[in-house]
C-alpha cells in the first residue's frame, strides 16, 4: 500500500490510494483511509476498498465518529480499538451459539481422557449417549434451562434407575458447563445450580473381618506385589486410593513413622501413621528421590488413575462379594479405608479420633461408624449401673467404713 500514490478526497482527513490495475466499474479501485491527530500523535488507519463498499463519504463519517469518541471519551477512540471490540463481540456471539454437544464431544471429552480413569470415562460416555445427548446436544449452552434438566431427571427416574444415576448425569452437565466457563465459552450461572439434585444413600456398610483382611492380603502378596502394598497402606493407614497414587518418597518419614498426605480429598495436608507392617514394606522397596512417586504408573511413570486389576481378581477369587447385590455391601478398594475406621471404633477410639485419622473436615462422614461403638456404649452403661444399683446393708456398711 505504501508504494501506491496517495490522493486527498473531497473530505478533510480522508485519503485514498488507486489500485494500479484492478478496476471497480470503469474506474480504478480505490482504498480509503482516514488521518487524524490524537494526543499530539498523527495517525493514519486504513478502512477498505471501494469494491468492498467503502466511499469517501462513509470514510468521513467514520472519521467523525472517532473524533467524537476522542472528545467525549465514549466509545472506541481508534479504528484498531473498534476492530478489537468488534472481534471480541463476534467471538462472544459465536461462543454463545456453541452447543452442548460440541463442547462435550470436541472439548470436554478429549481433555477428560487425559485426566480421568477408564471406569469414569465409560460411565460418562454412557450417560451422555443415553440421557444427555437426546435432550441437550443440539442446544446452545445459553439456551439450556432447568426445565431441560428436569426432563432428563424424569426420564432416568421413569426408567427405574436409582437417584444416584440422576446425580451422576447432573454432575456431568455441571462439569461440561464449568469447562465452558473456564475457557470463555459460556457466561452466566450454571443451570445445574438451579435444579434439586437427588441424593442417594451410598454409604458403604461392608467392612472386612480380620480373617477376611488377612486372606485378601495373603492372596495379593502371592499375585501382585504392588496391589498388596497399596492394599496394606489403605487397610493399616486409612489412605484413599487417590492419596496412595500421589505419594512420593519425600512424604515418608520412617524415623517418625509418619506419611504426609498432600492434596487430599478434603483439600488439606494431613498426617497418617504407619504400622510396623507398613514401615517394613516401605523400607524393603527401592527408595527413590524425594520427588519420585512410590507407586508410579507402569511404562509412563506418571500418576496412576486406577488400582491394579489384581485387587478385584483377588476379591472375586476369595468370594468376598458372592451373593452381594447392594453396591454398599460389596468389597471394593475403598472398603479397606472403611475397614480401618471400623476397626478403630471397635477398638475403643472416639469418633473425633477417627475423623482426624481419616482427614475429614467435619464429623458428618465419621458418624457413619458410630453404630460400631455399640459394645463400648454397653460397657459404659454397665459401669453406670454398677455405681447406681441399690446396695444391701452389708455393702453399704463396708463402703461407709472404707470412706471413713
C-alpha positions in Angstrom: 0.0 0.0 0.0 2.9 2.4 0.7 4.1 2.2 -2.9 0.7 3.5 -4.2 0.1 7.1 -4.8 -1.9 8.9 -2.1 -4.8 11.2 -3.1 -6.8 13.6 -0.9 -10.5 13.2 -1.2 -13.1 15.9 -1.1 -13.4 15.3 2.7 -10.7 16.6 5.1 -8.8 13.8 6.7 -9.9 11.2 4.2 -7.4 9.8 1.7 -7.4 7.1 -0.9 -5.0 5.0 -2.9 -5.7 3.9 -6.5 -5.0 0.3 -7.4 -2.7 0.3 -10.4 -4.5 -2.4 -12.4 -7.7 -3.6 -10.6 -10.8 -1.8 -11.6 -14.2 -1.2 -9.9 -16.6 -0.5 -12.7 -14.9 1.8 -15.2 -12.6 3.4 -12.5 -9.6 2.0 -10.8 -10.4 0.5 -7.4 -9.6 2.9 -4.6 -8.5 2.1 -1.0 -9.7 4.6 1.6 -8.0 5.6 4.8 -8.6 8.3 7.5 -6.0 10.5 9.1 -6.3 12.2 12.5 -4.3 13.6 15.4 -4.7 12.2 18.9 -2.6 13.2 22.0 -0.1 15.0 19.8 0.5 12.0 17.6 -0.6 11.8 13.9 -2.3 8.5 13.0 -3.5 7.1 9.7 -5.6 3.9 9.6 -6.9 2.0 6.6 -10.6 1.3 6.1 -11.1 -0.8 2.9 -11.6 -0.9 -0.8 -14.3 0.9 -2.8 -15.1 -2.5 -4.3 -15.9 -3.6 -0.7 -18.4 -0.9 -0.3 -16.3 2.0 1.1 -16.8 5.6 -0.2 -15.2 8.9 0.7 -18.4 9.9 2.5 -18.5 6.7 4.6 -14.9 7.2 5.5 -15.7 10.8 6.6 -18.5 9.6 8.8 -16.2 7.0 10.4 -13.6 9.8 11.0 -16.3 12.0 12.6 -17.3 9.1 14.9 -13.6 8.6 16.0 -13.1 12.3 16.7 -16.4 12.5 18.7 -15.3 9.5 20.8 -11.9 11.2 21.5 -13.7 14.3 22.5 -16.3 12.7 24.8 -14.3 9.6 26.0 -17.2 7.4 25.0 -16.6 4.6 22.5 -13.5 3.4 20.6 -11.0 6.2 20.1 -9.1 4.5 17.3 -10.1 2.1 14.4 -7.9 -0.6 15.9 -9.7 -0.4 19.2 -13.0 -0.5 17.4 -11.9 -3.6 15.5 -10.8 -5.3 18.7 -14.2 -4.7 20.3 -16.0 -5.9 17.2 -13.9 -9.0 17.0 -14.5 -9.7 20.7 -18.2 -9.2 20.3 -18.2 -11.6 17.3 -16.2 -14.2 19.2 -18.6 -13.9 22.1 -21.6 -14.2 19.8 -20.1 -17.3 18.2 -19.3 -18.8 21.7 -22.9 -18.2 22.8 -24.1 -20.2 19.9 -21.9 -23.2 20.6 -23.9 -26.3 21.5 -23.7 -28.6 24.5 -22.8 -31.5 22.1 -19.9 -29.5 20.5 -18.4 -28.7 23.9 -18.7 -32.3 25.2 -17.5 -34.1 22.1 -14.9 -31.7 20.8 -13.6 -30.1 24.0 -14.5 -31.6 27.3 -14.3 -35.3 26.4 -10.7 -35.1 24.8 -9.4 -33.4 27.9 -11.2 -35.8 30.3 -9.5 -38.7 28.5 -6.1 -37.5 29.8 -7.3 -37.0 33.4 -9.9 -39.5 34.3 -10.0 -43.2 34.9 -11.3 -45.6 32.3 -14.2 -46.5 34.5 -15.3 -42.8 34.9 -14.9 -42.2 31.2 -17.0 -45.2 30.3 -19.8 -44.1 32.8 -19.7 -40.5 31.4 -19.9 -41.6 27.8 -22.9 -43.9 28.6 -24.7 -41.1 30.5 -24.1 -38.7 27.6 -25.2 -41.0 24.8 -28.3 -42.4 26.6 -29.6 -39.4 28.6 -27.9 -36.1 27.8 -27.4 -36.2 24.0 -31.1 -36.6 23.1 -32.1 -33.6 25.1 -29.1 -31.3 25.2 -26.6 -31.9 22.4 -28.3 -29.6 19.8 -29.0 -26.8 22.2 -26.7 -23.8 22.6 -25.3 -23.6 26.2 -27.1 -20.3 26.8 -30.4 -21.9 25.9 -30.2 -24.8 28.4 -32.5 -24.2 31.4 -33.7 -26.1 34.4 -36.7 -27.5 32.5 -34.3 -29.5 30.3 -32.5 -30.9 33.2 -35.8 -31.8 34.9 -36.7 -33.7 31.8 -33.5 -35.7 32.0 -34.2 -36.5 35.7 -37.7 -37.6 34.9 -36.5 -39.9 32.1 -33.9 -41.6 34.3 -36.4 -41.9 37.2 -39.1 -43.4 34.9 -36.6 -45.9 33.6 -36.4 -47.3 37.1 -32.8 -46.2 37.8 -31.6 -45.0 41.2 -31.3 -41.4 42.3 -27.6 -41.9 42.0 -27.9 -42.2 38.2 -29.7 -38.8 38.2 -26.9 -37.4 40.4 -24.2 -38.7 38.0 -26.0 -37.2 35.0 -26.4 -33.8 36.5 -22.8 -33.9 37.7 -21.6 -34.4 34.1 -23.8 -31.5 32.9 -22.2 -29.3 35.7 -18.7 -30.3 34.6 -19.3 -29.5 31.0 -20.7 -26.0 31.9 -17.8 -25.4 34.2 -15.3 -26.4 31.5 -17.0 -24.0 29.0 -17.0 -21.2 31.6 -13.2 -21.7 32.4 -12.4 -21.4 28.7 -14.5 -18.4 28.0 -17.2 -20.2 26.0 -20.0 -19.5 28.4 -21.0 -16.7 30.7 -23.7 -16.9 33.3 -24.9 -19.2 36.0 -24.6 -23.0 35.7 -28.2 -24.2 35.2 -27.5 -27.3 37.4 -27.3 -24.9 40.4 -31.0 -24.2 40.0 -32.0 -27.9 40.0 -32.6 -30.1 43.0 -30.1 -33.0 42.9 -31.4 -36.3 44.2 -29.3 -37.8 46.9 -28.7 -41.5 47.3 -27.5 -43.3 50.4 -24.3 -44.7 49.1 -22.5 -45.1 52.4 -20.7 -48.4 52.4 -21.8 -50.8 55.0 -19.3 -53.5 54.4 -16.0 -53.8 56.3 -13.7 -56.8 56.4 -13.2 -59.0 59.4 -9.6 -59.6 60.5 -9.8 -63.1 58.8 -11.0 -61.7 55.5 -8.4 -58.9 55.5 -5.6 -61.4 56.2 -6.8 -63.7 53.5 -7.0 -60.8 51.0 -3.5 -59.5 51.8 -2.1 -63.0 51.5 -3.8 -63.5 48.2 -2.4 -60.2 46.8 1.1 -60.9 48.2 1.2 -64.0 46.1 -0.1 -62.5 42.9 0.7 -58.7 42.6 3.2 -57.1 44.9 2.1 -53.5 44.0 -1.6 -54.3 44.7 -0.6 -55.9 48.0 1.4 -52.8 49.1 -1.4 -50.4 48.2 -4.0 -52.5 50.0 -1.7 -52.7 53.1 -1.4 -48.8 53.2 -5.1 -48.4 52.9 -6.0 -51.0 55.4 -3.4 -50.0 58.0 -3.4 -46.2 57.5 -6.9 -45.4 56.1 -5.5 -44.0 52.9 -7.7 -43.3 49.8 -6.5 -44.8 46.5 -6.0 -41.3 45.1 -3.8 -40.4 48.1 -1.7 -43.6 47.6 -1.3 -42.8 43.8 0.2 -39.4 44.6 2.6 -40.5 47.4 6.2 -39.5 46.9 9.3 -40.7 48.8 9.7 -37.2 50.2 6.3 -37.7 52.0 7.7 -40.6 54.0 9.4 -40.3 57.4 10.4 -43.7 58.6 12.1 -42.4 61.7 8.8 -40.8 62.9 6.7 -43.4 61.3 4.6 -40.8 59.5 3.3 -40.2 56.0 2.4 -36.7 54.9 -0.8 -36.7 52.8 -0.9 -33.8 50.4 -3.7 -32.8 48.1 -6.2 -35.0 50.0 -9.9 -35.0 49.1 -10.6 -32.6 51.9 -8.2 -30.1 50.4 -5.8 -30.0 53.3 -2.5 -31.6 54.2 -2.7 -34.4 56.8 -0.5 -36.9 58.6 -1.1 -40.7 58.6 0.7 -43.1 60.9 2.5 -46.2 59.9 2.1 -49.6 61.4 5.2 -51.8 61.7 4.0 -53.8 58.7 3.7 -50.7 56.6 7.1 -49.4 57.7 8.8 -52.8 56.9 7.1 -52.8 53.5 8.3 -49.4 52.5 11.8 -50.0 53.8 12.1 -53.1 51.6 11.3 -51.1 48.4 13.8 -49.4 46.3 13.7 -45.9 47.7 13.8 -43.1 45.1 14.4 -39.4 45.1 12.1 -37.2 47.2 10.0 -36.2 44.2 9.7 -39.7 42.8 6.3 -41.4 43.0 6.3 -44.5 45.3 3.8 -46.3 43.0 4.3 -44.8 39.5 2.2 -45.8 36.6 3.9 -48.7 34.6 5.8 -47.7 31.5 5.0 -44.0 31.5 5.9 -43.4 35.2 3.1 -40.9 35.7 0.4 -40.8 38.4 -1.8 -43.9 38.4 -5.6 -43.5 37.9 -6.7 -47.0 38.9 -5.9 -49.7 41.4 -4.2 -52.8 39.8 -6.8 -55.2 38.4 -5.3 -57.9 40.6 -7.2 -56.4 43.6 -10.6 -57.2 42.1 -9.5 -60.6 40.9 -8.4 -61.4 44.5 -11.7 -60.3 45.9 -13.5 -62.4 43.4 -11.3 -65.4 44.0 -12.0 -65.3 47.7 -15.7 -64.9 47.1 -16.0 -61.8 49.3 -18.7 -60.4 47.1 -20.6 -63.6 46.5 -24.4 -63.1 46.8 -24.0 -59.3 47.4 -26.3 -57.3 45.1 -26.4 -54.0 47.0 -23.3 -51.9 46.0 -22.9 -50.8 49.6 -22.3 -54.4 50.6 -19.7 -55.2 48.0 -15.9 -55.1 48.7 -14.0 -52.5 46.7 -10.7 -50.9 47.3 -12.3 -48.1 49.4 -13.7 -50.9 51.7 -10.1 -51.1 53.1 -10.3 -47.5 54.3 -13.8 -48.2 55.7 -12.4 -51.3 57.5 -9.6 -49.2 59.0 -12.1 -46.7 60.5 -14.4 -49.5 61.7 -11.6 -51.3 63.5 -10.6 -48.1 65.2 -14.1 -47.6 66.6 -14.5 -51.2 67.7 -11.1 -50.9 69.4 -12.4 -48.1 71.5 -11.3 -45.0 69.7 -13.6 -42.0 69.6 -15.5 -40.6 66.6 -13.2 -37.5 66.9 -10.1 -39.6 66.6 -11.5 -41.4 63.6 -12.4 -38.0 62.0 -8.8 -36.9 62.4 -7.3 -40.1 61.2 -9.5 -40.1 58.1 -8.7 -36.4 57.5 -12.4 -35.4 57.2 -13.3 -31.8 57.5 -16.3 -32.4 59.7 -17.8 -35.1 61.9 -20.6 -35.9 59.4 -18.7 -38.6 57.5 -17.1 -40.1 60.6 -20.5 -40.5 62.3 -21.4 -43.4 59.9 -19.2 -45.5 62.1 -20.9 -44.6 65.4 -23.1 -47.8 65.4 -20.0 -49.9 65.7 -19.3 -48.4 69.1 -22.4 -50.2 70.5 -20.3 -52.7 72.6 -18.3 -49.8 74.1 -21.6 -48.0 74.8 -22.9 -51.1 76.5 -19.8 -51.3 78.7 -20.3 -47.7 79.6 -23.9 -48.4 80.6 -22.7 -51.3 82.7 -20.4 -49.1 84.6 -23.2 -46.6 85.4 -25.4 -49.5 86.5 -22.7 -50.8 88.9 -22.4 -47.4 90.5 -26.1 -46.6 90.7 -27.7 -50.0 91.7 -29.1 -50.2 95.3 -26.7 -51.6 97.9 -27.6 -54.1 100.6 -26.9 -53.2 104.3 -23.6 -55.2 104.4 -22.2 -53.4 101.3 -23.4 -50.0 102.5 -21.7 -50.6 105.9 -18.5 -51.7 104.2 -18.4 -48.7 101.8 -19.0 -46.3 104.7 -16.2 -47.9 106.7 -13.8 -47.6 103.6 -14.9 -44.0 103.1 -14.2 -43.2 106.8 
